Amino acid sequence: MSSEKSRVAPEKAKEMQERAKERSLILKEIKNQGGLTLDELSKATGMDREKLFRHIIAMRQFGKIAIAGERDNQLVYGLPEGEETSKS
């Protein structure tokens, strides 16, 4: 087996870094502002709703964010229980 097999192509590595950066931004906004709807997250992050929704699906599957409720007929996304940080 060659070590070539475990190397990530530069284009793929760049995509992975960008995805991680975007997901960190989503988490930062949720931590700073509390639970946010898709529209609110889109405004806060500058990401389009479709891309943001794909991130939210993945982040929910990995347990990074959770559905925290509903507001204005939209789901509100927040941190999973036990991961909330109190800033007061």
C-alpha positions as CSV (number, residue, x, y, z in Angstrom):
1,M,0.0,0.0,0.0
2,S,1.2,3.4,-0.9
3,S,1.0,6.6,1.1
4,E,-0.5,8.2,-2.0
5,K,-3.8,6.6,-1.1
6,S,-4.2,8.6,2.1
7,R,-3.5,12.0,0.5
8,V,-6.3,14.4,-0.1
9,A,-6.4,16.2,-3.4
10,P,-5.6,20.0,-3.1
11,E,-9.0,21.0,-4.5
12,K,-10.8,18.7,-2.1
13,A,-8.8,20.0,0.8
14,K,-9.7,23.5,-0.1
15,E,-13.4,22.6,-0.3
16,M,-13.1,20.9,3.1
17,Q,-11.5,24.0,4.7
18,E,-14.1,26.3,3.2
19,R,-16.9,24.0,4.6
20,A,-15.3,23.9,8.0
21,K,-15.0,27.7,8.0
22,E,-18.6,28.2,7.0
23,R,-19.8,25.8,9.7
24,S,-17.7,27.5,12.3
25,L,-19.3,30.8,11.3
26,I,-22.8,29.2,11.7
27,L,-21.9,28.0,15.2
28,K,-20.4,31.3,16.2
29,E,-23.6,33.2,15.2
30,I,-25.8,30.7,17.1
31,K,-23.6,31.0,20.2
32,N,-23.6,34.8,20.0
33,Q,-27.2,35.4,19.2
34,G,-29.0,32.3,20.5
35,G,-31.4,30.3,18.5
36,L,-31.8,31.5,14.9
37,T,-34.1,30.7,12.0
38,L,-32.7,29.9,8.5
39,D,-33.5,33.5,7.4
40,E,-31.8,35.0,10.4
41,L,-28.7,32.7,9.9
42,S,-28.6,33.7,6.2
43,K,-28.6,37.4,7.1
44,A,-26.0,36.9,9.9
45,T,-23.6,34.8,7.8
46,G,-24.2,36.2,4.3
47,M,-24.7,32.6,3.0
48,D,-27.5,31.8,0.6
49,R,-30.4,29.7,2.1
50,E,-29.7,26.6,0.0
51,K,-26.1,26.3,1.1
52,L,-26.9,27.1,4.6
53,F,-29.7,24.5,4.7
54,R,-27.2,21.8,3.5
55,H,-24.8,22.8,6.3
56,I,-27.7,22.6,8.8
57,I,-28.7,19.1,7.7
58,A,-25.1,17.9,8.1
59,M,-24.5,19.7,11.4
60,R,-27.7,18.2,12.8
61,Q,-26.6,14.7,11.8
62,F,-23.3,15.3,13.5
63,G,-25.0,16.7,16.7
64,K,-23.5,20.1,16.3
65,I,-26.8,22.0,16.3
66,A,-30.4,21.1,17.2
67,I,-33.9,22.3,16.5
68,A,-34.6,24.6,19.4
69,G,-38.2,25.6,18.5
70,E,-40.2,27.5,16.0
71,R,-40.6,31.2,15.2
72,D,-42.5,32.9,12.3
73,N,-43.4,29.5,10.8
74,Q,-39.7,28.6,10.6
75,L,-37.6,26.2,12.7
76,V,-35.2,27.8,15.1
77,Y,-31.7,26.2,15.3
78,G,-29.6,26.3,18.4
79,L,-26.9,24.4,20.3
80,P,-27.7,20.9,21.5
81,E,-28.7,20.6,25.2
82,G,-25.7,20.7,27.4
83,E,-23.7,22.7,24.9
84,E,-25.4,26.1,25.5
85,T,-23.1,28.7,26.9
86,S,-24.5,31.3,29.3
87,K,-23.2,34.8,28.6
88,S,-25.1,36.7,31.3
